[in-house]
Amino acid sequence: MSSAMATRLSDLFGNNRIVAGLLVNLLSSICIVFINKWIYVHYGFPNMTMTLIHFVVTWLGLFICQKMDIFSPKSLRPSKIILLALSFCGFVVFTNLSLQSNTIGTYQLAKTMTTPVIIVIQTLYYRKTFSTKIKLTLVPITLGVVLNSYYDVKFNLLGMIFATLGVFVTSLYQVWVGAKQHELQVNSMQLLYYQAPMSSAFLLVLVPFFEPLTGEGGIFGPWSFQALVMVLLSGVIAFLVNLSIYWIIGNTSPVTYNMFGHFKFCITLLGGYVLFQDPLALNQGLGILCTLSGILAYTHFKLAEQEEGKSKLTQRP
């Protein structure tokens, strides 16, 4: 680990408020994966309906935050964020379908492909340039994902299609969020405050076409009290994930959030094998290590480039 990364981590953990924010994010991010998988495995709750509940709870949570003056909303034209709201629907729905159809290991590793896809999108459509070192880190990341998928005992084609669509739409969403924040001069919470209800409206229209409303497996079906409590709890945890992401990035940096993400990545993988008895072949383990080494190298070089950029700025007369 570079001295810059070590210094950044020691500064972070010296600040109690940031440690508290990181802990909330750690617990909520890991809980949301396991609680959603538990709901799919044990209750078979419909995916899009659960996503809709998450969006509504997120919007209600943001409404309460706004009333408590945690942020002030900014008036935005709906036409400006319609594509963003649609991609938000797609990224959450496909990511949840990937979780529902794949083992937690394959689901987590597939998500790491977001970084290479974002780099491709930004290079092709936004003419952004990346150093050769950064581009080379994409090789072990991609190789590890391919290795894991190839040797996954529970591999299924539909799950991989959902995972691929999830990665593509998530990458688009992340690129557009950055572009829209810059274009509209808003922060993430102000953007989400308008985006969540619009995404909820889109899903409300789509749910009846894809999922039953009544009877077995429908939103108004004979669900047990425990199942409904778990779904509502997952909505609250999803809101905490969103809130803590914005808080961490706002108070530290996207790089810090990503560094922290590697730690969550390892814990979530471990939890999947322990809680859901997901089988793990030796070659899958090698794939996971390969991807993790690529992610760590990417973060190391990205952080080094940022430090270099800052020092050049401070040296200017």
C-alpha positions as a Markdown table, in Angstrom:
| # | Residue | x | y | z |
|---|---|---|---|---|
| 1 | Met | 0.0 | 0.0 | 0.0 |
| 2 | Ser | 1.4 | 3.4 | -0.9 |
| 3 | Ser | 2.3 | 6.0 | 1.7 |
| 4 | Ala | -0.4 | 8.3 | 0.3 |
| 5 | Met | -3.1 | 5.7 | 0.8 |
| 6 | Ala | -1.8 | 4.9 | 4.3 |
| 7 | Thr | -1.8 | 8.6 | 5.2 |
| 8 | Arg | -5.3 | 9.0 | 3.8 |
| 9 | Leu | -6.6 | 6.0 | 5.9 |
| 10 | Ser | -4.9 | 7.2 | 9.1 |
| 11 | Asp | -6.4 | 10.7 | 8.6 |
| 12 | Leu | -9.8 | 9.1 | 8.0 |
| 13 | Phe | -9.8 | 7.0 | 11.1 |
| 14 | Gly | -8.7 | 9.9 | 13.2 |
| 15 | Asn | -12.0 | 11.6 | 12.6 |
| 16 | Asn | -14.9 | 10.1 | 14.7 |
| 17 | Arg | -17.7 | 11.5 | 12.5 |
| 18 | Ile | -16.2 | 10.0 | 9.3 |
| 19 | Val | -15.6 | 6.7 | 11.1 |
| 20 | Ala | -19.3 | 6.7 | 12.2 |
| 21 | Gly | -20.4 | 7.4 | 8.5 |
| 22 | Leu | -18.2 | 4.7 | 7.2 |
| 23 | Leu | -19.6 | 2.2 | 9.8 |
| 24 | Val | -23.2 | 3.1 | 8.8 |
| 25 | Asn | -22.3 | 2.5 | 5.2 |
| 26 | Leu | -20.4 | -0.7 | 5.9 |
| 27 | Leu | -23.3 | -2.2 | 7.9 |
| 28 | Ser | -26.1 | -1.0 | 5.6 |
| 29 | Ser | -24.3 | -2.0 | 2.3 |
| 30 | Ile | -23.6 | -5.5 | 3.6 |
| 31 | Cys | -27.1 | -5.9 | 5.2 |
| 32 | Ile | -28.9 | -4.8 | 2.0 |
| 33 | Val | -27.2 | -7.6 | -0.1 |
| 34 | Phe | -27.9 | -10.3 | 2.5 |
| 35 | Ile | -31.5 | -9.1 | 3.4 |
| 36 | Asn | -32.5 | -8.9 | -0.4 |
| 37 | Lys | -31.0 | -12.3 | -1.1 |
| 38 | Trp | -32.8 | -13.7 | 2.0 |
| 39 | Ile | -36.1 | -12.2 | 0.7 |
| 40 | Tyr | -35.7 | -13.7 | -2.8 |
| 41 | Val | -34.6 | -17.1 | -1.4 |
| 42 | His | -37.1 | -17.5 | 1.4 |
| 43 | Tyr | -40.2 | -15.4 | 0.4 |
| 44 | Gly | -39.9 | -15.1 | -3.4 |
| 45 | Phe | -41.0 | -11.4 | -3.2 |
| 46 | Pro | -41.4 | -9.8 | -6.7 |
| 47 | Asn | -38.2 | -7.9 | -7.8 |
| 48 | Met | -39.6 | -4.8 | -9.4 |
| 49 | Thr | -42.2 | -4.3 | -6.7 |
| 50 | Met | -39.5 | -4.4 | -4.1 |
| 51 | Thr | -37.4 | -1.9 | -6.1 |
| 52 | Leu | -40.5 | 0.4 | -6.2 |
| 53 | Ile | -40.8 | 0.1 | -2.4 |
| 54 | His | -37.1 | 1.0 | -2.1 |
| 55 | Phe | -37.6 | 4.1 | -4.3 |
| 56 | Val | -40.6 | 5.3 | -2.3 |
| 57 | Val | -38.9 | 4.8 | 1.1 |
| 58 | Thr | -35.8 | 6.6 | -0.3 |
| 59 | Trp | -37.9 | 9.6 | -1.4 |
| 60 | Leu | -39.8 | 9.7 | 1.9 |
| 61 | Gly | -36.5 | 9.6 | 3.8 |
| 62 | Leu | -35.1 | 12.4 | 1.6 |
| 63 | Phe | -38.4 | 14.4 | 2.2 |
| 64 | Ile | -37.8 | 14.0 | 6.0 |
| 65 | Cys | -34.1 | 15.1 | 5.5 |
| 66 | Gln | -35.2 | 18.1 | 3.6 |
| 67 | Lys | -37.7 | 19.1 | 6.4 |
| 68 | Met | -34.9 | 18.7 | 8.9 |
| 69 | Asp | -32.7 | 21.1 | 6.8 |
| 70 | Ile | -30.1 | 18.5 | 6.0 |
| 71 | Phe | -30.2 | 19.7 | 2.4 |
| 72 | Ser | -32.3 | 22.3 | 0.4 |
| 73 | Pro | -34.1 | 21.1 | -2.7 |
| 74 | Lys | -33.5 | 22.8 | -6.0 |
| 75 | Ser | -36.2 | 23.1 | -8.7 |
| 76 | Leu | -35.3 | 21.0 | -11.7 |
| 77 | Arg | -37.1 | 20.6 | -15.1 |
| 78 | Pro | -38.4 | 17.0 | -15.4 |
| 79 | Ser | -37.2 | 16.8 | -19.0 |
| 80 | Lys | -33.6 | 17.3 | -17.8 |
| 81 | Ile | -33.6 | 14.2 | -15.6 |
| 82 | Ile | -36.0 | 11.8 | -17.4 |
| 83 | Leu | -33.1 | 9.6 | -18.8 |
| 84 | Leu | -31.4 | 9.6 | -15.5 |
| 85 | Ala | -34.6 | 8.4 | -13.8 |
| 86 | Leu | -35.0 | 5.6 | -16.3 |
| 87 | Ser | -31.4 | 4.5 | -16.0 |
| 88 | Phe | -31.9 | 4.5 | -12.1 |
| 89 | Cys | -34.8 | 2.1 | -12.6 |
| 90 | Gly | -32.8 | -0.1 | -14.9 |
| 91 | Phe | -29.7 | -0.2 | -12.7 |
| 92 | Val | -31.6 | -1.1 | -9.5 |
| 93 | Val | -33.9 | -3.6 | -11.2 |
| 94 | Phe | -31.2 | -5.4 | -13.2 |
| 95 | Thr | -28.8 | -5.4 | -10.2 |
| 96 | Asn | -31.5 | -7.0 | -8.0 |
| 97 | Leu | -32.3 | -9.6 | -10.7 |
| 98 | Ser | -28.6 | -10.4 | -10.9 |
| 99 | Leu | -28.6 | -10.9 | -7.1 |
| 100 | Gln | -31.8 | -13.0 | -7.4 |
| 101 | Ser | -30.4 | -15.3 | -10.1 |
| 102 | Asn | -26.7 | -15.6 | -9.2 |
| 103 | Thr | -24.6 | -16.6 | -6.2 |
| 104 | Ile | -23.5 | -13.6 | -4.1 |
| 105 | Gly | -19.9 | -14.2 | -5.3 |
| 106 | Thr | -20.8 | -13.9 | -9.0 |
| 107 | Tyr | -23.1 | -11.0 | -8.3 |
| 108 | Gln | -20.4 | -9.1 | -6.4 |
| 109 | Leu | -17.7 | -9.8 | -9.0 |
| 110 | Ala | -19.9 | -8.8 | -11.9 |
| 111 | Lys | -20.4 | -5.4 | -10.2 |
| 112 | Thr | -16.6 | -4.8 | -10.3 |
| 113 | Met | -16.9 | -4.6 | -14.2 |
| 114 | Thr | -18.6 | -1.2 | -13.7 |
| 115 | Thr | -15.2 | 0.5 | -13.5 |
| 116 | Pro | -13.9 | -0.9 | -16.9 |
| 117 | Val | -17.2 | -0.1 | -18.6 |
| 118 | Ile | -17.2 | 3.5 | -17.2 |
| 119 | Ile | -13.7 | 4.0 | -18.5 |
| 120 | Val | -14.8 | 2.7 | -22.0 |
| 121 | Ile | -17.9 | 5.0 | -22.0 |
| 122 | Gln | -15.9 | 8.0 | -20.9 |
| 123 | Thr | -13.1 | 7.3 | -23.5 |
| 124 | Leu | -15.5 | 6.8 | -26.4 |
| 125 | Tyr | -18.2 | 9.3 | -25.8 |
| 126 | Tyr | -16.7 | 11.9 | -23.5 |
| 127 | Arg | -13.2 | 11.9 | -25.0 |
| 128 | Lys | -11.7 | 11.5 | -21.5 |
| 129 | Thr | -8.1 | 10.1 | -21.4 |
| 130 | Phe | -6.7 | 7.5 | -19.0 |
| 131 | Ser | -3.1 | 6.6 | -18.3 |
| 132 | Thr | -1.7 | 3.3 | -19.5 |
| 133 | Lys | -1.3 | 2.1 | -15.9 |
| 134 | Ile | -5.0 | 2.6 | -15.2 |
| 135 | Lys | -6.0 | 0.8 | -18.4 |
| 136 | Leu | -3.7 | -2.1 | -17.6 |
| 137 | Thr | -5.5 | -2.6 | -14.2 |
| 138 | Leu | -8.6 | -3.5 | -16.1 |
| 139 | Val | -7.0 | -6.7 | -17.4 |
| 140 | Pro | -6.9 | -8.6 | -14.0 |
| 141 | Ile | -10.3 | -7.1 | -13.0 |
| 142 | Thr | -11.9 | -8.6 | -16.2 |
| 143 | Leu | -9.9 | -11.8 | -16.1 |
| 144 | Gly | -11.0 | -12.5 | -12.5 |
| 145 | Val | -14.6 | -12.0 | -13.4 |
| 146 | Val | -14.3 | -14.3 | -16.4 |
| 147 | Leu | -12.5 | -17.0 | -14.3 |
| 148 | Asn | -15.1 | -16.8 | -11.6 |
| 149 | Ser | -18.1 | -17.1 | -14.0 |
| 150 | Tyr | -16.5 | -20.0 | -15.9 |
| 151 | Tyr | -15.9 | -22.1 | -12.8 |
| 152 | Asp | -19.1 | -21.0 | -10.9 |
| 153 | Val | -21.0 | -24.3 | -10.1 |
| 154 | Lys | -24.3 | -22.4 | -10.0 |
| 155 | Phe | -23.6 | -20.6 | -13.3 |
| 156 | Asn | -26.8 | -19.8 | -15.3 |
| 157 | Leu | -27.1 | -17.9 | -18.5 |
| 158 | Leu | -30.1 | -15.8 | -17.5 |
| 159 | Gly | -28.2 | -14.6 | -14.3 |
| 160 | Met | -25.2 | -13.5 | -16.5 |
| 161 | Ile | -27.6 | -11.6 | -18.9 |
| 162 | Phe | -29.0 | -9.8 | -15.9 |
| 163 | Ala | -25.6 | -9.1 | -14.5 |
| 164 | Thr | -24.3 | -7.8 | -17.9 |
| 165 | Leu | -27.3 | -5.5 | -18.3 |
| 166 | Gly | -26.9 | -4.4 | -14.7 |
| 167 | Val | -23.3 | -3.4 | -15.2 |
| 168 | Phe | -24.0 | -1.6 | -18.4 |
| 169 | Val | -26.9 | 0.4 | -17.0 |
| 170 | Thr | -25.1 | 1.1 | -13.7 |
| 171 | Ser | -22.1 | 2.4 | -15.6 |
| 172 | Leu | -24.3 | 4.7 | -17.7 |
| 173 | Tyr | -26.2 | 5.9 | -14.6 |
| 174 | Gln | -22.9 | 6.7 | -12.8 |
| 175 | Val | -21.5 | 8.6 | -15.8 |
| 176 | Trp | -24.8 | 10.6 | -16.2 |
| 177 | Val | -25.1 | 11.4 | -12.5 |
| 178 | Gly | -21.7 | 13.1 | -12.6 |
| 179 | Ala | -22.5 | 14.9 | -15.9 |
| 180 | Lys | -26.0 | 16.0 | -14.6 |
| 181 | Gln | -24.6 | 17.2 | -11.2 |
| 182 | His | -22.2 | 19.4 | -13.1 |
| 183 | Glu | -24.7 | 20.6 | -15.7 |
| 184 | Leu | -27.5 | 21.4 | -13.3 |
| 185 | Gln | -25.2 | 22.5 | -10.4 |
| 186 | Val | -26.9 | 20.2 | -7.9 |
| 187 | Asn | -25.5 | 17.8 | -5.3 |
| 188 | Ser | -26.4 | 14.1 | -5.2 |
| 189 | Met | -29.2 | 14.4 | -2.6 |
| 190 | Gln | -30.9 | 17.3 | -4.5 |
| 191 | Leu | -30.7 | 15.1 | -7.7 |
| 192 | Leu | -32.0 | 12.0 | -6.0 |
| 193 | Tyr | -34.9 | 14.0 | -4.4 |
| 194 | Tyr | -36.4 | 14.6 | -7.8 |
| 195 | Gln | -35.2 | 11.4 | -9.4 |
| 196 | Ala | -36.6 | 8.9 | -6.9 |
| 197 | Pro | -40.3 | 9.9 | -7.3 |
| 198 | Met | -39.9 | 10.0 | -11.1 |
| 199 | Ser | -38.3 | 6.5 | -11.1 |
| 200 | Ser | -41.1 | 5.3 | -8.8 |
| 201 | Ala | -43.7 | 6.6 | -11.3 |
| 202 | Phe | -42.0 | 4.7 | -14.2 |
| 203 | Leu | -41.9 | 1.5 | -12.1 |
| 204 | Leu | -45.6 | 1.9 | -11.0 |
| 205 | Val | -46.6 | 1.9 | -14.7 |
| 206 | Leu | -44.3 | -1.1 | -15.5 |
| 207 | Val | -45.0 | -3.4 | -12.5 |
| 208 | Pro | -48.5 | -4.6 | -13.6 |
| 209 | Phe | -47.1 | -5.7 | -17.0 |
| 210 | Phe | -44.3 | -7.8 | -15.5 |
| 211 | Glu | -45.5 | -8.9 | -12.1 |
| 212 | Pro | -48.8 | -10.2 | -10.7 |
| 213 | Leu | -50.7 | -7.7 | -8.5 |
| 214 | Thr | -52.8 | -10.2 | -6.5 |
| 215 | Gly | -52.6 | -13.9 | -5.7 |
| 216 | Glu | -49.4 | -15.9 | -5.2 |
| 217 | Gly | -46.3 | -13.8 | -5.8 |
| 218 | Gly | -48.2 | -10.5 | -6.2 |
| 219 | Ile | -47.8 | -7.3 | -4.2 |
| 220 | Phe | -51.3 | -7.7 | -2.7 |
| 221 | Gly | -50.9 | -11.5 | -2.3 |
| 222 | Pro | -51.0 | -13.5 | 0.9 |
| 223 | Trp | -47.6 | -12.3 | 2.3 |
| 224 | Ser | -46.8 | -13.1 | 5.9 |
| 225 | Phe | -46.3 | -10.2 | 8.4 |
| 226 | Gln | -42.6 | -11.3 | 8.7 |
| 227 | Ala | -42.1 | -11.0 | 4.9 |
| 228 | Leu | -43.6 | -7.5 | 4.7 |
| 229 | Val | -41.5 | -6.4 | 7.7 |
| 230 | Met | -38.3 | -7.7 | 5.9 |
| 231 | Val | -39.2 | -5.8 | 2.7 |
| 232 | Leu | -39.9 | -2.6 | 4.5 |
| 233 | Leu | -36.6 | -3.0 | 6.5 |
| 234 | Ser | -34.7 | -3.6 | 3.2 |
| 235 | Gly | -36.3 | -0.3 | 2.0 |
| 236 | Val | -35.0 | 1.6 | 5.1 |
| 237 | Ile | -31.6 | 0.0 | 4.7 |
| 238 | Ala | -31.5 | 0.9 | 1.0 |
| 239 | Phe | -32.1 | 4.6 | 2.0 |
| 240 | Leu | -29.3 | 4.4 | 4.6 |
| 241 | Val | -27.0 | 3.1 | 1.9 |
| 242 | Asn | -27.8 | 6.0 | -0.5 |
| 243 | Leu | -27.6 | 8.6 | 2.3 |
| 244 | Ser | -24.2 | 7.3 | 3.6 |
| 245 | Ile | -22.7 | 7.1 | 0.1 |
| 246 | Tyr | -23.4 | 10.8 | -0.5 |
| 247 | Trp | -22.3 | 11.7 | 3.0 |
| 248 | Ile | -19.0 | 9.8 | 2.6 |
| 249 | Ile | -18.2 | 11.2 | -0.9 |
| 250 | Gly | -19.2 | 14.7 | 0.3 |
| 251 | Asn | -17.0 | 14.5 | 3.4 |
| 252 | Thr | -14.0 | 12.5 | 2.0 |
| 253 | Ser | -13.7 | 11.7 | -1.8 |
| 254 | Pro | -14.9 | 9.2 | -4.4 |
| 255 | Val | -11.5 | 7.4 | -4.1 |
| 256 | Thr | -11.9 | 7.0 | -0.3 |
| 257 | Tyr | -15.4 | 5.5 | -0.9 |
| 258 | Asn | -14.0 | 3.1 | -3.5 |
| 259 | Met | -11.1 | 2.1 | -1.2 |
| 260 | Phe | -13.7 | 1.4 | 1.5 |
| 261 | Gly | -15.7 | -0.5 | -1.1 |
| 262 | His | -12.9 | -3.1 | -1.5 |
| 263 | Phe | -13.2 | -4.0 | 2.2 |
| 264 | Lys | -17.0 | -4.4 | 1.8 |
| 265 | Phe | -16.5 | -6.5 | -1.3 |
| 266 | Cys | -14.4 | -9.0 | 0.6 |
| 267 | Ile | -16.8 | -9.2 | 3.6 |
| 268 | Thr | -19.8 | -9.6 | 1.3 |
| 269 | Leu | -18.1 | -12.4 | -0.6 |
| 270 | Leu | -17.2 | -14.2 | 2.6 |
| 271 | Gly | -20.7 | -13.7 | 4.0 |
| 272 | Gly | -22.3 | -15.2 | 0.8 |
| 273 | Tyr | -20.3 | -18.4 | 1.3 |
| 274 | Val | -21.0 | -18.6 | 5.0 |
| 275 | Leu | -24.7 | -17.6 | 5.1 |
| 276 | Phe | -26.0 | -19.1 | 1.8 |
| 277 | Gln | -23.5 | -22.0 | 1.5 |
| 278 | Asp | -22.5 | -20.8 | -2.0 |
| 279 | Pro | -20.0 | -23.3 | -3.4 |
| 280 | Leu | -16.5 | -22.0 | -4.1 |
| 281 | Ala | -14.1 | -23.8 | -6.5 |
| 282 | Leu | -10.4 | -23.2 | -6.2 |
| 283 | Asn | -10.3 | -21.5 | -9.6 |
| 284 | Gln | -13.1 | -19.2 | -8.5 |
| 285 | Gly | -11.0 | -18.2 | -5.5 |
| 286 | Leu | -8.2 | -17.4 | -7.9 |
| 287 | Gly | -10.6 | -15.3 | -10.0 |
| 288 | Ile | -11.7 | -13.4 | -6.9 |
| 289 | Leu | -8.0 | -12.7 | -5.9 |
| 290 | Cys | -7.2 | -11.6 | -9.5 |
| 291 | Thr | -10.1 | -9.1 | -9.6 |
| 292 | Leu | -9.3 | -7.8 | -6.1 |
| 293 | Ser | -5.6 | -7.2 | -7.1 |
| 294 | Gly | -6.8 | -5.3 | -10.2 |
| 295 | Ile | -9.2 | -3.1 | -8.1 |
| 296 | Leu | -6.4 | -2.4 | -5.5 |
| 297 | Ala | -4.0 | -1.5 | -8.3 |
| 298 | Tyr | -6.6 | 0.7 | -9.9 |
| 299 | Thr | -7.2 | 2.6 | -6.6 |
| 300 | His | -3.4 | 2.9 | -5.9 |
| 301 | Phe | -2.7 | 4.4 | -9.4 |
| 302 | Lys | -5.8 | 6.7 | -9.3 |
| 303 | Leu | -4.8 | 8.0 | -5.8 |
| 304 | Ala | -1.2 | 8.5 | -6.9 |
| 305 | Glu | -2.4 | 10.5 | -10.0 |
| 306 | Gln | -4.7 | 12.7 | -7.8 |
| 307 | Glu | -1.9 | 13.4 | -5.4 |
| 308 | Glu | 0.4 | 14.3 | -8.3 |
| 309 | Gly | -2.2 | 16.6 | -9.7 |
| 310 | Lys | -2.7 | 18.4 | -6.4 |
| 311 | Ser | 1.1 | 18.9 | -5.9 |
| 312 | Lys | 1.4 | 20.4 | -9.4 |
| 313 | Leu | -1.4 | 22.8 | -8.6 |
| 314 | Thr | 0.2 | 23.9 | -5.3 |
| 315 | Gln | 3.6 | 24.4 | -7.0 |
| 316 | Arg | 2.2 | 26.9 | -9.5 |
| 317 | Pro | 3.1 | 30.5 | -8.7 |
